[in-house]
Amino acid sequence: MSEQNIENLSEDLPKVIAEMEKKCKNNPDNVVAFHHLGLVYMKAGRINDAIEALERCIVIDDQANQPMINLGAIFFGMGNLDRAQELNELAIQVQPDTSAQAYANLGLIWQQRNEMDKAIAAYDKAIQYDPRLATVWMNLTSVLTMKGEDERALKAARRATELEPDSALAQNNLAVALYFSGDYATAKIHMEKAKELGYSVDPNFAAGLEEKLS
């Protein structure tokens, strides 16, 4: 069972969990089984059980970086940034070439801590390892915009919309980046696209854009 299959799981979760628990009981050193059990627990909202299963993965195999990354995501969601950072850094240490998501997660952690230069460095690393991560380009756009790095922000925003043209956030980010680059007419096109896709555009931004166009 892959992570994508677990994400799209439509079967009866208690039944799936029971099957996975049985598999783990019969294979106590099967890191893949415990990893999938942890992911199913996460989907079911059984966070403490998910933590236990994912921690078991790391005990079985201290090089298993994907369970580290997923465990870090849980702690990030719980607001435990220190533990989340520790796990993502460990994932990078054990398998640096397959840690694009770990770097992406570190970028979010540094953003939460208002350490924008460190966030940018982490996002750049994530992109270096996997340039197809649209959410990373979106997050990078936001940070670069906040820092006033308008040219880089525009490039990042364009790349995000190339990867996910139907992302409301990507379209809004591009509208903002275009605004700061002075291309107000094109900014409005992407702002309207963001609205069509369900994004709640900042009314102050919309008003400011209309003023520039008037």
N, C-alpha and C positions, 0 to 999 in steps of 0.2 A: 504494500500500500504506500503510494507516494504522498508527499506533503500536499500536492495539488488535489489528489483524490480525497484526502482527509478534509481539505477546505471545502470541497464540493459534496461532502458526504450527506446523503439524504436518508440513509437507513436509520433504523431505530438506534439511537445512540447507546442506551443501556445494553442492548444486545451486542453491539460492536465492542463496547467496553468490556463486557463479560468475556467475549472471545479473545480479546487482546490480553486481558488479565490472565486467562488460562494459558495463553501462549507464553507469556512472560514467566509464569510459574513453572512451566515445563522446560523453559529455556532461560534459566536465571542469568546467563552470561551473554545473552543475545542483545547487543546494543541497539540494533535496528528495531527489534520488537519493543524495547523500552522507550525508544525515541518516538515511535508511532503511538504507543500508549500515552505518552506525555502530550502529544499533539491532540489526540482524541479527548483527553481530559481537558485540555485548554478549550477545545470547541464546546465541550459540555459545561464549561464554567467551573470546573473542579480544580481550582488553581493550586491549592495545597497539594493535591494528588499529582498534578502536573509537575510541580517543583520536585516532588519526591522521585517521580519516574525519570525526569531529565537529569537529576543529580545522580541517579543510579547509572545512567549512561556514562557519565564522566568517571565514575568509580570503575566501571568495566573497562573503559578505554579512555585514557587521559589525553588522547589525540583526537577525540570525536568533537570537532569544532562546531558542527551544526547544532547539536544539543546545547552547547555552550551559548551559541547565538540566540536560540529560542528561549533558553532560560534567562538570558540577559534581557530579552524583550519583556518577559513576565515581570522582572524586577523593575524595569523602566516604567511599566504600567502601574506598578505599585508605588512609584515615587522613590524607590531606593536606587538613586543614581550611582552611588559608590559601588554597589554590588553589580549593577548593570555594566558599569565601566570595566570593572575587574574581569567579568566574564567575556566581554567582547575583546578586550586586550589579550586575554588568554587564548581565545579562538584565533586571533591573528598570529600570536606567537607560535602556536602548534601547527597551523596550516595557513601561512600568509597568502599563498596563491589562490586560495578558495575562500577568502574572507572579505569580499566586496561588501556583503551585507553587514558584517561586523564594523567595517569602517563607516558605512552609512549610519548605523546605530550610534556610533561614537559621535558622528556629526550632530545628531539630535540631542545627545547628552550635553555636548558643549554648547549647543544653542540654549538648552534649558539653563545652563550656568552662565549665559551671557558672555561666553568666551568665543567671540565670532571668528577670530583668526584661526583658532584651533578647529572650529567647526568647518571652516572653508578647507583647511588642510585635510581633514578627515573625508569630506565629500570628494575632494580631488583624488584622494587615494582610492575611494570606492569606484569612481569613474575610471580610474586607471586600470582597475582589475575587471570592471564590467561597465562599459559605456552605455549599456542598454537600460540601466536602472532609471526609469523616468522620474520616479519620486525623488531620487537624489538630485537630479537636475532641477526639479521644482524647489526643493529645499535650498539648494545652492543659490538659485535665483533670488529667493527671499533674503538670504543673508547678504548677498552682494548688494542688493537694493538698499538694505538697511545701512550698509557701510558706504553707500554712495559710489560704488564701483559700477557705474551705469553701463559701460561698454561690455564688460564681462557678464553683467546681469542679463543684458539683452541677448547675448550669444547663448547663455544657459537657458533662457526662457524659450528661445526659438528651438533649441534642441529638445526640450521637454515636450513641446507641442508636436514636433516631428514624430516623437516616439509614442505619444498619446494624444492625438488630435481631439479626442472626445473627452478629455479631462477638463472639467470646469475650472479647477484650480490652475492648471497649466495655462489655459486661455486667459484667466484673470491676471496671472503673473506676467504674461506677455504684454497684456494691455498696460500694466503698470510700468514695465520696463520700457515700452515704447513711449509712454508719456514722459518719462524722465530723459529719454533720448530726443524728445522734441517732435516726434512723429504722432501728432495728436489724432489725425484722421484715421490712421491705421490702428491706433490705440482704441478708438471707439469701436471699430469693427470687431476687435477681439473682446472688448468689454461686452458688447451685445451677444457675442457667441458664448461667453461665460454665463451670461444671464439665461440664454436659451438652454444651456446645459444644467441649469439649476443653481448656479452660484449666487450667493447673496452679496452683491457688489456693494462696497462701502459707499454710502450715499455722498459722503464728502468727496471721495475720489470722482464719482460720477459728475457731481456739480462742478468740481474744479476742471474736469475735462471739457464739459460743455462751455464753461467760461472761456477756455483757451480757444475753442472752435468758433466762438461767437464774434 
